[in-house]
Amino acid sequence: MHAFVDESIRRRYVLSAVTVAPRDLDSTRTELRAMLLPGQRRLHFVSESASRRKRLLSQISRMRITANVYVCTGKDVVARKAGMR
């Protein structure tokens, strides 16, 4: 499995992990690259409009991936350790 992780700390620590089977990695990357708008180098929801986010989520939900989101509370360092566990 290939894992891709992103983390965010606001009021809580949020760790998102997506796994992709090796046999699906190339096609998943190709599908994600096809979603980029002209001039875009990467997808990041913070810079996308609400309607585009909905379209992206619709496309991503059909991919052969597994996503897990872990939310932890407490001080940043403690919450991060808990999320990593």
C-alpha positions as CSV (number, residue, x, y, z in Angstrom):
1,M,0.0,0.0,0.0
2,H,1.0,3.6,-0.7
3,A,-0.1,6.1,2.0
4,F,-0.5,9.8,1.6
5,V,-1.0,11.9,4.8
6,D,-2.0,15.4,5.5
7,E,-2.4,17.1,8.9
8,S,-4.1,20.2,10.1
9,I,-4.1,21.9,13.5
10,R,-6.8,24.3,14.3
11,R,-9.0,23.8,17.3
12,R,-8.2,20.1,17.0
13,Y,-5.5,18.0,15.4
14,V,-6.8,16.3,12.2
15,L,-4.8,13.7,10.4
16,S,-6.0,12.4,7.0
17,A,-4.5,9.3,5.5
18,V,-5.3,8.0,2.0
19,T,-4.0,4.6,0.9
20,V,-3.8,3.4,-2.6
21,A,-2.9,-0.2,-3.8
22,P,0.3,-0.4,-5.8
23,R,-1.7,-1.6,-8.9
24,D,-3.9,1.5,-8.7
25,L,-1.2,4.1,-8.1
26,D,-0.5,5.1,-11.7
27,S,-4.1,5.3,-12.7
28,T,-5.0,7.3,-9.6
29,R,-2.2,9.8,-10.2
30,T,-3.3,10.1,-13.8
31,E,-6.9,10.8,-12.7
32,L,-5.9,13.4,-10.2
33,R,-3.6,15.2,-12.7
34,A,-6.5,15.3,-15.1
35,M,-8.5,17.3,-12.5
36,L,-6.0,20.2,-12.5
37,L,-7.1,23.4,-14.1
38,P,-4.8,25.0,-16.6
39,G,-1.8,26.5,-14.7
40,Q,-2.6,24.6,-11.6
41,R,0.3,22.6,-10.1
42,R,-1.7,20.8,-7.3
43,L,-5.1,20.3,-5.9
44,H,-5.7,22.0,-2.5
45,F,-9.2,22.6,-1.3
46,V,-8.4,25.8,0.4
47,S,-7.9,27.5,-3.0
48,E,-11.0,25.9,-4.7
49,S,-14.5,27.3,-4.9
50,A,-17.4,25.4,-3.2
51,S,-18.8,24.2,-6.5
52,R,-15.4,22.9,-7.7
53,R,-14.9,21.1,-4.3
54,K,-18.1,19.3,-4.8
55,R,-17.1,18.2,-8.4
56,L,-13.7,17.1,-7.1
57,L,-15.1,15.1,-4.3
58,S,-17.6,13.4,-6.6
59,Q,-14.7,12.4,-8.9
60,I,-12.4,11.3,-6.1
61,S,-15.1,9.3,-4.4
62,R,-15.2,7.0,-7.4
63,M,-11.5,6.2,-7.2
64,R,-10.0,3.0,-5.8
65,I,-8.7,4.5,-2.6
66,T,-9.3,4.2,1.1
67,A,-9.4,7.4,3.3
68,N,-9.3,7.7,7.0
69,V,-9.6,10.8,9.1
70,Y,-8.4,10.9,12.7
71,V,-9.4,13.8,15.0
72,C,-7.6,14.3,18.3
73,T,-7.9,16.9,21.0
74,G,-5.5,18.2,23.5
75,K,-2.2,20.0,23.3
76,D,-0.7,19.9,19.8
77,V,2.2,17.6,20.5
78,V,0.1,15.1,22.5
79,A,-2.7,15.2,19.9
80,R,-0.3,14.6,17.1
81,K,1.2,11.6,18.8
82,A,-2.3,10.2,19.4
83,G,-3.2,10.7,15.8
84,M,-0.1,9.0,14.6
85,R,-0.8,6.0,16.8
